[in-house]
Amino acid sequence: MRNPELPTKRRRTHLFCNNRSAERAFLVGIEYSRRSSRAGIPKGASLTEGAIAARDAQSNGAAAKHVTALRFSPEESLEELRSLAISAGAEIAGEFLQRRDKPDPATLIGRGKLQEIGGAAASIFADLLIFDHDLTASQQRNIETAVHTRVVDRTQLILDIFARHARTREGKLQVELAQLEYLLPRLGGRGAEMSQLGGGIGTRGPGETQLETDRRKIYRRIRHVKQQIENVRRIRAQQRQRRESVPIATVALVGYTNAGKSTLFNALTQSEVVASPRMFATLDPTIRAVTLPSRRKALLSDTVGFIRNLPHTLVSAFRATLEEVQRAALILHVSDASSDLSAEQDEQVERVLQELGAEGKPRLKVMNKVDLLPPASKQALLDSVDSIHISAAKGVGLSTLLERVDETLSEDPVRRVQLRVPQKEGKVLAMLEARARIYGRDYRDGLVELEVEVPESVVRRVQPFVIQPKHLNGPATKKR
């Protein structure tokens, strides 16, 4: 990344330009394997970057929280990088996968392989190299110097996709904060442009370096953006407080990117949120009301998708948005049942939920995209107490899902009551038609006698007309 610019409200730079044809990207995947079996990892097992760091920390006597064997194969990881690059607007010109025992401190993959990759990229006129790995500032500079081509790492690629898909002011602020925090440690050692101001005979003085000037500007901008995000959090907290004053539960959709959350959101709420097969098509949170089978109302929240090795700066920057997950009464974990990596993807989602402190929330597993499974696999599917199989695109299993959500939520419990309402109370009768399950209706002497199952909030509104309230097995008796 040469001559970095500060992202501002007026100007936002992207890795892939919109005013020209798609840039040609050359993808570089890396697999590290260790021959030893320290830290309980089998000999020759592939490791994630985090696992390598954890093992190194253990060898130095430091505490390591997690040591996890990589379950994404190198080819599958490279396929995910390909999807990310396409979502960013790139054209895939070529790919290269290298296997090494350990990373090279200077260039990550070694000078020899770097020359080979540089030659291959130049032969197909690639505009940039995209590494399926996080690069340090020095590694990125060394690679760019060797291949004479722009270099982008995985985190920078994800940040660019987020910048492209952010639409609201809140989303743009959160992306900008993540970009600034990513840029800050990468200013050092950029060459002559970072030299002392006013250098030369007769011009030397105590002036600050260009590096110090840029850092000061970025720190100032970070403080400003954080203040704006804090204002957003305060407004969101006020809105949440108003919502919580009414007994309406919030249900949050979470899951790996491209698991079908937005499609499910649209199917349940009859909304038109953008649903795309591209990764991170949904960035800005959306909340809509949904009517449950008991006629209770619930709020459904669509959130940003998670991904393997999600940059920590993004999790921190989007904490204001992800607070909806922390405060939700129920989490619907949407998983792609047709993916061979669904178990591994679910594990990544669990890690992000733990980081948010939401791992203890009531949860329902929603296995989506069952319409893409082979017929034999479809017949073997069985719902359980905590998991349901659906197809949001085809509308399969949605009624069962709503029933299960209705059973799980405890806010605004349902009561069975008998009412005697004058026929002239048209508004009351219309409200009961919309908000209650009516089991009996009798007209006599200008009155309507009703036996209904209705939420507690509605019972309070029609209390003057209640003639014989009775609880059946406590709150919320459901018909299956």
C-alpha positions as CSV (number, residue, x, y, z in Angstrom):
1,M,0.0,0.0,0.0
2,R,2.0,3.0,-1.3
3,N,1.4,6.6,-0.3
4,P,-1.5,5.8,2.1
5,E,-4.3,8.3,2.3
6,L,-6.6,8.9,5.2
7,P,-10.1,7.8,4.5
8,T,-12.4,10.7,5.2
9,K,-16.1,11.4,4.9
10,R,-15.7,13.3,1.6
11,R,-13.3,10.8,0.0
12,R,-13.1,7.0,0.5
13,T,-10.5,5.0,-1.4
14,H,-11.0,1.5,-2.5
15,L,-8.6,-1.2,-3.5
16,F,-10.5,-1.8,-6.8
17,C,-11.4,1.2,-8.8
18,N,-15.0,1.7,-10.0
19,N,-14.2,4.0,-13.0
20,R,-12.3,1.3,-14.9
21,S,-12.5,-2.3,-15.7
22,A,-12.0,-4.8,-12.9
23,E,-8.4,-5.1,-11.6
24,R,-6.7,-8.4,-12.3
25,A,-5.8,-10.1,-9.0
26,F,-3.3,-12.9,-8.5
27,L,-4.2,-14.9,-5.4
28,V,-1.5,-16.4,-3.1
29,G,-2.4,-19.1,-0.6
30,I,-0.1,-20.4,2.1
31,E,-0.1,-23.6,4.1
32,Y,2.2,-24.0,7.1
33,S,2.9,-27.4,8.6
34,R,5.1,-28.2,11.6
35,R,6.9,-31.5,11.8
36,S,7.0,-31.6,15.5
37,S,4.0,-32.5,17.7
38,R,4.3,-30.0,20.4
39,A,1.2,-28.5,22.1
40,G,-0.8,-31.6,21.3
41,I,-1.0,-30.9,17.6
42,P,-0.4,-34.0,15.4
43,K,2.7,-34.2,13.4
44,G,2.3,-32.5,10.0
45,A,-1.0,-31.0,10.9
46,S,-1.9,-27.7,9.1
47,L,-2.2,-24.7,11.4
48,T,-4.0,-21.4,11.3
49,E,-2.0,-18.3,11.9
50,G,-3.5,-18.1,15.4
51,A,-2.5,-21.6,16.2
52,I,1.1,-21.0,15.1
53,A,1.3,-17.9,17.3
54,A,-0.2,-19.8,20.3
55,R,2.4,-22.6,19.9
56,D,5.2,-20.1,19.7
57,A,3.9,-18.4,22.8
58,Q,3.7,-21.8,24.6
59,S,7.3,-22.6,23.6
60,N,8.3,-19.2,25.2
61,G,6.5,-20.1,28.4
62,A,3.6,-17.7,27.7
63,A,0.0,-18.6,28.3
64,A,-2.0,-19.4,25.1
65,K,-5.8,-19.3,25.2
66,H,-6.5,-21.4,22.2
67,V,-4.6,-23.9,20.1
68,T,-6.7,-25.0,17.2
69,A,-5.9,-27.3,14.3
70,L,-6.9,-25.9,10.9
71,R,-10.0,-27.6,9.5
72,F,-10.2,-25.5,6.4
73,S,-8.0,-27.2,3.8
74,P,-5.6,-24.9,1.9
75,E,-7.7,-25.3,-1.2
76,E,-10.9,-24.4,0.6
77,S,-9.2,-21.4,2.2
78,L,-8.1,-20.2,-1.2
79,E,-11.6,-20.7,-2.6
80,E,-12.9,-18.4,0.2
81,L,-10.3,-15.8,-0.7
82,R,-11.4,-16.0,-4.3
83,S,-15.0,-15.2,-3.2
84,L,-13.8,-12.3,-1.2
85,A,-11.8,-10.9,-4.1
86,I,-14.8,-11.2,-6.4
87,S,-17.0,-9.4,-3.8
88,A,-14.4,-6.6,-3.8
89,G,-14.8,-6.3,-7.6
90,A,-11.6,-8.0,-8.7
91,E,-11.1,-10.3,-11.7
92,I,-9.1,-13.4,-10.8
93,A,-6.1,-13.7,-13.1
94,G,-4.3,-16.5,-11.4
95,E,-3.6,-18.4,-8.2
96,F,-0.6,-19.9,-6.4
97,L,-0.5,-22.2,-3.3
98,Q,2.7,-22.7,-1.4
99,R,3.4,-25.1,1.4
100,R,6.1,-24.3,4.0
101,D,7.2,-25.5,7.4
102,K,7.1,-22.0,8.8
103,P,6.7,-18.4,7.7
104,D,9.6,-16.4,6.4
105,P,10.0,-13.3,8.8
106,A,11.0,-11.0,5.9
107,T,8.7,-12.0,3.0
108,L,6.4,-14.7,4.5
109,I,7.0,-17.1,1.6
110,G,10.8,-16.8,0.9
111,R,12.7,-14.8,-1.7
112,G,12.8,-17.7,-4.3
113,K,9.1,-18.3,-4.3
114,L,8.5,-14.6,-4.3
115,Q,10.4,-14.2,-7.5
116,E,8.5,-17.1,-9.0
117,I,5.2,-15.6,-8.0
118,G,6.3,-12.1,-9.3
119,G,7.2,-13.6,-12.7
120,A,3.9,-15.5,-12.9
121,A,1.9,-12.4,-12.0
122,A,3.7,-10.2,-14.5
123,S,3.2,-12.8,-17.3
124,I,-0.6,-12.5,-16.9
125,F,-0.5,-8.8,-16.4
126,A,-1.9,-8.9,-12.8
127,D,-2.5,-5.5,-11.2
128,L,-2.1,-6.7,-7.6
129,L,-1.2,-9.7,-5.4
130,I,-3.7,-10.8,-2.7
131,F,-2.3,-12.9,0.1
132,D,-4.6,-15.2,2.1
133,H,-2.7,-14.2,5.2
134,D,-2.1,-11.1,7.4
135,L,1.1,-9.3,6.5
136,T,3.2,-7.1,8.7
137,A,4.1,-3.6,7.4
138,S,7.7,-4.7,6.7
139,Q,6.6,-7.9,4.9
140,Q,4.2,-6.0,2.7
141,R,7.0,-3.5,1.7
142,N,9.5,-6.2,1.1
143,I,7.1,-8.2,-1.1
144,E,6.1,-5.0,-3.1
145,T,9.8,-4.2,-3.6
146,A,10.5,-7.7,-4.9
147,V,7.5,-8.2,-7.3
148,H,7.0,-4.5,-8.3
149,T,3.2,-5.0,-7.9
150,R,0.7,-3.7,-5.3
151,V,0.2,-6.2,-2.5
152,V,-2.9,-6.6,-0.4
153,D,-3.4,-8.9,2.6
154,R,-6.6,-10.6,3.8
155,T,-7.5,-8.0,6.4
156,Q,-7.1,-5.1,3.9
157,L,-9.3,-7.0,1.4
158,I,-12.1,-7.5,4.0
159,L,-11.8,-3.8,5.0
160,D,-12.3,-2.8,1.4
161,I,-15.4,-5.0,1.0
162,F,-16.8,-3.4,4.1
163,A,-16.1,0.1,2.8
164,R,-17.9,-0.7,-0.5
165,H,-21.0,-2.1,1.2
166,A,-21.4,0.4,4.0
167,R,-24.5,2.6,3.2
168,T,-25.5,4.3,6.4
169,R,-23.5,6.9,8.3
170,E,-23.0,4.5,11.2
171,G,-21.6,1.8,8.9
172,K,-19.2,4.2,7.2
173,L,-17.9,5.5,10.5
174,Q,-17.3,2.0,11.8
175,V,-15.5,1.0,8.6
176,E,-13.4,4.1,8.6
177,L,-12.3,3.5,12.2
178,A,-11.2,0.0,11.3
179,Q,-9.3,1.3,8.3
180,L,-7.5,3.9,10.3
181,E,-6.5,1.5,13.0
182,Y,-5.2,-0.9,10.3
183,L,-3.3,2.0,8.6
184,L,-1.7,3.5,11.7
185,P,1.1,0.8,12.4
186,R,1.9,0.7,8.6
187,L,3.1,4.3,8.3
188,G,6.7,3.7,9.4
189,G,9.6,3.3,7.0
190,R,7.8,4.4,3.9
191,G,10.9,6.0,2.4
192,A,11.9,9.6,1.5
193,E,8.4,10.9,2.1
194,M,8.9,10.2,5.8
195,S,12.2,12.2,6.1
196,Q,12.8,15.2,8.4
197,L,11.0,18.3,7.2
198,G,13.3,21.1,6.2
199,G,16.4,18.9,5.7
200,G,19.7,20.2,4.2
201,I,22.3,22.8,5.1
202,G,20.8,25.9,6.6
203,T,17.4,24.4,6.9
204,R,17.8,21.9,9.7
205,G,15.7,22.4,12.7
206,P,13.4,20.8,15.3
207,G,10.6,20.2,12.8
208,E,8.6,17.0,13.1
209,T,8.9,14.2,10.6
210,Q,6.3,13.5,8.0
211,L,5.7,10.3,9.8
212,E,4.9,12.1,13.1
213,T,2.6,14.5,11.2
214,D,0.7,11.7,9.6
215,R,0.3,9.8,12.9
216,R,-0.9,13.0,14.6
217,K,-3.5,13.5,11.8
218,I,-4.6,9.9,12.1
219,Y,-4.9,9.9,15.9
220,R,-6.9,13.1,15.6
221,R,-9.3,11.5,13.1
222,I,-9.6,8.3,15.2
223,R,-10.6,10.4,18.2
224,H,-13.2,12.2,16.1
225,V,-14.6,9.0,14.6
226,K,-14.7,7.3,18.0
227,Q,-16.7,10.2,19.4
228,Q,-19.1,10.0,16.5
229,I,-19.5,6.2,17.0
230,E,-20.1,6.8,20.7
231,N,-22.9,9.2,19.8
232,V,-24.4,6.5,17.6
233,R,-24.1,4.0,20.4
234,R,-25.9,6.4,22.7
235,I,-28.7,7.0,20.2
236,R,-29.0,3.3,19.6
237,A,-29.2,2.6,23.4
238,Q,-32.0,5.2,23.7
239,Q,-33.9,3.5,20.9
240,R,-33.3,0.1,22.5
241,Q,-34.5,1.4,25.8
242,R,-37.7,2.6,24.2
243,R,-38.2,-0.7,22.5
244,E,-37.6,-2.6,25.8
245,S,-40.2,-0.5,27.6
246,V,-42.7,-2.4,25.3
247,P,-42.8,-6.2,25.8
248,I,-41.5,-7.0,22.4
249,A,-38.6,-9.5,22.2
250,T,-35.7,-9.0,19.8
251,V,-34.4,-12.0,17.8
252,A,-31.0,-11.7,16.2
253,L,-29.9,-13.5,13.1
254,V,-26.2,-14.5,13.1
255,G,-24.1,-16.8,11.0
256,Y,-21.2,-17.1,8.6
257,T,-21.2,-14.8,5.7
258,N,-23.3,-16.0,2.8
259,A,-25.3,-18.4,5.0
260,G,-28.6,-17.0,3.8
261,K,-29.4,-14.6,6.7
262,S,-30.8,-11.8,4.6
263,T,-32.9,-14.2,2.5
264,L,-34.4,-15.6,5.7
265,F,-34.9,-12.1,7.0
266,N,-36.8,-11.1,3.9
267,A,-38.9,-14.3,4.0
268,L,-40.0,-13.8,7.6
269,T,-40.6,-10.1,7.5
270,Q,-41.6,-9.6,3.8
271,S,-38.8,-7.0,3.5
272,E,-36.5,-6.3,0.6
273,V,-33.1,-6.3,2.2
274,V,-30.4,-6.9,-0.4
275,A,-29.7,-10.6,-0.5
276,S,-26.7,-11.5,-2.7
277,P,-24.4,-14.6,-3.0
278,R,-21.4,-12.2,-2.7
279,M,-19.8,-12.2,0.7
280,F,-20.7,-9.4,3.2
281,A,-23.6,-8.2,1.0
282,T,-25.3,-7.1,4.3
283,L,-23.3,-4.7,6.4
284,D,-25.7,-2.2,7.9
285,P,-28.1,-3.7,10.5
286,T,-31.8,-3.9,9.8
287,I,-34.6,-4.4,12.3
288,R,-38.2,-5.4,11.2
289,A,-41.2,-6.6,13.0
290,V,-42.5,-10.2,12.6
291,T,-45.8,-11.7,13.7
292,L,-45.5,-15.0,15.5
293,P,-48.2,-17.7,15.3
294,S,-49.6,-16.6,18.7
295,R,-50.1,-13.2,17.2
296,R,-47.3,-11.8,19.3
297,K,-44.9,-9.3,17.7
298,A,-41.2,-9.8,17.7
299,L,-38.3,-7.7,16.3
300,L,-36.0,-9.5,13.9
301,S,-32.5,-8.1,13.5
302,D,-30.3,-8.9,10.5
303,T,-26.6,-8.5,11.3
304,V,-23.3,-8.6,9.4
305,G,-21.9,-12.0,8.6
306,F,-18.9,-13.5,10.3
307,I,-15.9,-15.0,8.7
308,R,-12.8,-17.0,9.5
309,N,-10.1,-14.9,11.1
310,L,-12.4,-11.8,11.2
311,P,-10.1,-8.9,11.8
312,H,-10.2,-7.8,15.5
313,T,-10.4,-4.1,14.4
314,L,-13.7,-4.9,12.7
315,V,-15.1,-6.7,15.7
316,S,-14.2,-3.7,17.8
317,A,-15.4,-1.1,15.4
318,F,-18.7,-2.8,14.8
319,R,-19.4,-3.4,18.5
320,A,-22.1,-0.7,18.4
321,T,-23.9,-2.7,15.7
322,L,-23.3,-6.1,17.3
323,E,-24.8,-4.9,20.6
324,E,-28.1,-5.9,19.1
325,V,-26.8,-9.5,19.3
326,Q,-25.8,-9.0,23.0
327,R,-29.2,-7.7,24.0
328,A,-31.3,-10.1,21.9
329,A,-33.7,-12.4,23.7
330,L,-33.0,-15.2,21.2
331,I,-30.2,-15.8,18.7
332,L,-31.0,-17.7,15.5
333,H,-27.7,-19.2,14.3
334,V,-28.1,-19.6,10.5
335,S,-25.9,-22.2,9.0
336,D,-25.4,-23.4,5.4
337,A,-26.5,-27.0,5.5
338,S,-25.3,-27.5,1.9
339,S,-21.7,-26.5,2.7
340,D,-19.1,-29.1,3.4
341,L,-17.5,-26.6,5.8
342,S,-20.6,-25.9,7.8
343,A,-19.2,-27.3,11.0
344,E,-16.0,-25.3,10.7
345,Q,-18.0,-22.2,9.8
346,D,-20.2,-22.7,12.9
347,E,-17.1,-22.9,15.0
348,Q,-15.9,-19.5,13.7
349,V,-19.3,-18.0,14.6
350,E,-19.0,-19.4,18.1
351,R,-15.7,-17.7,18.5
352,V,-17.1,-14.3,17.6
353,L,-20.1,-14.8,19.9
354,Q,-17.7,-15.6,22.7
355,E,-15.7,-12.4,22.0
356,L,-19.0,-10.5,22.1
357,G,-20.0,-12.1,25.4
358,A,-23.1,-13.6,23.9
359,E,-22.3,-17.3,24.0
360,G,-24.8,-17.9,26.9
361,K,-27.8,-16.4,25.1
362,P,-30.7,-18.7,24.2
363,R,-30.1,-20.0,20.8
364,L,-31.7,-21.9,18.0
365,K,-29.7,-23.5,15.2
366,V,-31.3,-22.9,11.7
367,M,-29.8,-25.2,9.0
368,N,-30.6,-23.3,5.8
369,K,-30.3,-24.2,2.1
370,V,-31.7,-27.7,2.5
371,D,-33.1,-27.4,-1.1
372,L,-29.5,-27.7,-2.3
373,L,-28.9,-31.1,-0.7
374,P,-29.2,-34.4,-2.6
375,P,-32.6,-36.2,-2.2
376,A,-31.1,-38.9,0.0
377,S,-29.7,-36.3,2.4
378,K,-33.0,-34.4,2.5
379,Q,-34.9,-37.5,3.6
380,A,-32.5,-38.1,6.5
381,L,-33.0,-34.6,8.0
382,L,-34.6,-34.6,11.4
383,D,-35.3,-31.5,13.5
384,S,-34.3,-31.5,17.1
385,V,-35.1,-29.4,20.2
386,D,-32.4,-26.9,19.3
387,S,-32.1,-27.2,15.5
388,I,-34.5,-26.8,12.5
389,H,-33.9,-27.4,8.8
390,I,-35.3,-24.9,6.4
391,S,-34.9,-23.4,3.0
392,A,-35.4,-19.6,3.1
393,A,-35.2,-19.3,-0.7
394,K,-38.0,-21.9,-1.2
395,G,-40.0,-21.1,2.0
396,V,-39.6,-24.6,3.4
397,G,-39.9,-25.0,7.2
398,L,-40.5,-21.4,7.9
399,S,-43.8,-22.0,9.7
400,T,-42.1,-24.6,11.9
401,L,-39.3,-22.1,12.7
402,L,-41.8,-19.4,13.7
403,E,-43.6,-21.9,16.0
404,R,-40.3,-22.8,17.6
405,V,-39.4,-19.1,18.1
406,D,-42.8,-18.5,19.6
407,E,-42.4,-21.3,22.1
408,T,-38.9,-20.1,23.1
409,L,-39.7,-16.4,23.8
410,S,-41.1,-15.6,27.2
411,E,-41.7,-11.9,26.6
412,D,-45.4,-10.9,26.5
413,P,-46.8,-14.3,27.4
414,V,-50.1,-15.5,25.9
415,R,-53.3,-16.0,28.0
416,R,-56.6,-17.6,27.2
417,V,-59.5,-15.3,28.2
418,Q,-63.2,-14.8,27.6
419,L,-64.4,-11.4,26.5
420,R,-67.7,-9.6,26.2
421,V,-67.3,-6.7,23.8
422,P,-70.1,-4.3,22.6
423,Q,-70.5,-4.5,18.8
424,K,-70.0,-0.7,18.7
425,E,-66.4,-1.1,19.8
426,G,-65.2,-1.6,16.3
427,K,-61.6,-0.7,17.1
428,V,-61.4,-3.3,19.9
429,L,-62.9,-6.0,17.7
430,A,-60.5,-5.1,14.8
431,M,-57.5,-5.3,17.2
432,L,-58.6,-8.7,18.5
433,E,-58.9,-9.9,14.9
434,A,-55.4,-8.9,14.2
435,R,-53.7,-9.8,17.5
436,A,-55.6,-12.8,18.9
437,R,-56.4,-16.4,18.2
438,I,-60.2,-16.6,18.3
439,Y,-61.5,-20.0,19.4
440,G,-65.2,-19.0,19.9
441,R,-67.5,-16.2,18.9
442,D,-71.2,-15.6,19.9
443,Y,-73.4,-12.6,19.1
444,R,-76.2,-11.7,21.5
445,D,-78.0,-8.5,22.6
446,G,-75.5,-6.2,20.8
447,L,-72.5,-7.9,22.4
448,V,-69.9,-10.2,21.0
449,E,-68.7,-13.0,23.4
450,L,-65.3,-14.2,22.5
451,E,-62.9,-16.9,23.7
452,V,-59.4,-15.8,22.6
453,E,-55.8,-16.6,23.1
454,V,-54.0,-13.2,23.3
455,P,-50.7,-11.7,24.4
456,E,-50.6,-10.2,27.9
457,S,-50.1,-6.7,26.5
458,V,-53.4,-6.9,24.6
459,V,-55.2,-8.4,27.7
460,R,-54.3,-5.2,29.6
461,R,-55.8,-3.1,26.8
462,V,-59.1,-5.0,26.8
463,Q,-59.3,-5.6,30.5
464,P,-62.7,-3.8,30.9
465,F,-64.2,-6.5,28.6
466,V,-62.7,-9.6,30.3
467,I,-65.4,-11.7,31.9
468,Q,-63.6,-15.0,32.8
469,P,-59.8,-15.1,32.5
470,K,-58.3,-18.5,32.9
471,H,-54.7,-19.8,32.6
472,L,-54.2,-23.0,30.8
473,N,-51.0,-24.6,32.0
474,G,-49.5,-21.2,32.7
475,P,-48.6,-18.8,29.9
476,A,-48.5,-19.4,26.2
477,T,-50.5,-22.5,25.3
478,K,-49.7,-23.3,21.7
479,K,-51.5,-25.4,19.1
480,R,-49.2,-27.5,17.1
